Amino acid sequence: MCGIAGFSRYQFEPGDESLLTTMGQAILHRGPDAGGTYLDDHVGLCHRRLSILDLSAAGNQPMFSKDGRYVIVFNGEIYNFLESRAALEAEGHVFSTHTDTEVILALYAKHGKDCLSELNGMFAFAIWDKQEKSLFLARDRMGKKPLYYTYEEGKLAFASEIKALLPVPFVEREIRDDAVYDFFAYQYVPDPKTIFKGVHKCPPAHYMLYKDGELVCQPYWDVDFSKVSERTEADLTNELRDLTAHCTRQRMIADVPLGAFLSGGVDSSGVVAMMAQQSDKPVKTCSIGFDEKRFNETEFAKTVADQYHTEHHEFIVHDNVSDNLEHIVSFFDEPFADPSLVPTYFVSKLARQEVTVAIAGDGGDEVFAGYEKYSIDAIENNLRNKVPAWVRKRILPKVANLVAGSGISVLKKVKSLCDSLSCDPAMGFYLTNSQIDDRQWQQLVAPDFAARLGEYHPSKITLEAYEQANGPDHLSRILYTDMKTYLPGGILVKVDRMSMAHSLEVRAPILDRDVIEFAATVPSAFKFKDGEKKHILKEAFKPLLPDDILYRKKMGFSVPLDQWLREEIKAIAERYLFSSDAGLLRYFNASAIQQLWNEHQSGSHQHGTVLWSLLMFEMWYQRYMVSTEKAA
């Protein structure tokens, strides 16, 4: 894996070699093996390389086309590049390296922007056309690889991470208010926003074309749920098994040591099983666990490791959280609060001691309906269709108000159910999954911040994605919504940053373009069947895994968050949350934060999620805002 950065020199005189070097140094961890720059009168390009294919210097970037017209910087892997290379060679093209980078160059020279239809992989790249004086940038379909940019009065800069854009003179660290609200609702800042007003994310499955100071951004692909297959469940299951095995085999191509993340869940276990069947030596597997049994999946991972005789490695998180938390969080350039970032950091660290590439089971839950929230949503949607509209609209909101604020778990669930049922399905899905409800937000938010937000509400993100979906039923629409929001904004950001913190490449077979397009044709009834989540994927993996793995209750990559805030990280949380220069005080009421903290510490309420989000925001703020203010 690699890191890329660059800028146009249109109306931007300070764009020089020293700035390229500074931008590259900011993302050194993404590519410690080699670095290079390209600078002419129009653009500057920078690359940091983590060598995976063709380890020789011939694979270094920026890379030039044979005729010298095109220059590319590329982050990612193209899994079908060997097939594309063979087709190009049959047409007479001669390659100088064994890299997928050179194949991208050749495809772009032949097809222009339409080369994207030929590429199956994870990628973010920029290609400079010296002849046309145009810069072409693109991001992969699911958003596995990041691409940030800033564009102001014709001036453009881009990078794999925001930290590489911050040295650019025209980038200001001005916080975007609606992104703050989004963060507390979702625990991440959704595409195409970032926490900074002037910095944006290129959305997944989009390309950008820059020329003469003008920038256009266009989609080139989408998930299509409209073509539902009429084939039998057995036929679809067999095809899914073969397809997943093929995509796993493609991801086992590397010129460096390769292994796998093994959580003991269905997805990672199935992927490891397929790797083991296609490898002539033991697969290296890595697992992370916790002392608290209900969060510890290592025994299940060990079951699969023993079944397939893997070279298995485990790490138990004991007292490592408080000692490492500030360092871990530093790899996120905007607030990010999925608590599984902690185990993901440690499993990446463990894996990097053995391998340079790790294969993971990411995507199974979003693509095949594996989360518990889909079960909850199915129950709610069923009830929504049975309860009379007048009861949902008039009675249930009153019941929700009566039990609001209770610390009793059952009553909190009653409130959540009443809130959801009183709304339409799309808004109900948002409410069920939002990390902060409107009542709690109103208690926290400072009046002047609320005034600046006006009528804005984070549900807009979910509702727009839901409306864009073309699926025939509610489940297909919420799967599409998660694939457009939670997957690229939460899951894939977490995996990218925590793996790149250790210069580790992570590959995800279930997120292959062909798997996604196939899964979209599978009827919803085969994904969520008789209350069983991820049904067809489990059927596909059934010949490979024991029932104890396939049908046990899903744990997810969870952490003992409530306990951490009362014990392991209590001191560090107090230091940040109640700092005299806390950035939180610009947005929230100090007394409300104190009340949440006191209730949580007493055990009368479980406020772990919102307190963790507050902590993650403040840790980000102190690093990216306060440190800058002090330096000024």
Buried (B, 14 or more C-beta within 10 A) or exposed (E): BBBBBBBBBBEBEEBEEEBBBBBBBBBEBBBEBBBBBBBEEBBBBBBBBBBBBBBEEEBBBBBBBBEEBBBBBBBBBBBBBBBBBEEBEEEEBEBEBBBBBBBBBBBBBEEBBEBBEBBBBBBBBBBBBBEEBBBBBBBBBBBBBBBBBBBBEBBBBBBBBBBBBBBBEBBEBEBBBBBBBBBBBBBBBBBBBBBBBBBBBBBBBBBBBBBEBEBEBEEBBBBBBEEBBEBEBEEBBBBBBEBBBBBBBBBBBBBBEBBBBBBBBBBBBBBBBBBBEEBEEBBBBBBBBBEEEEBBBBEBBBBBBEBBEBEBBBBEBEEBBBEBBEEBBBBBBBBBBBBBBBBBBBBBBBBBEBBBBBBBBBBBBBBBBBBEBBBBBBEBBEBBEEBEEEEBEEBBBEBBEEBBEBBEEEBBEBBBBBBBBBBEBBBBBBBBBBBBBBBBBEBBBBEEBBEEBEEEBBBEBBBBBBEEBBBBBBBBBBBBBBBBBBBBBBBBBBBBBBBBBBBBBBBBBBBBBBBBBBBBBBBBBBBBBEEBBBBBBBBBBBEBBBEEBBEBEBBBBBBBBBBBBBEBBBEBBBBBBBBEEBBBBEBBBEEBBEBBBEBBBEEEBBBBBBBBBBBBBBBBBBBBBBEEEEEE
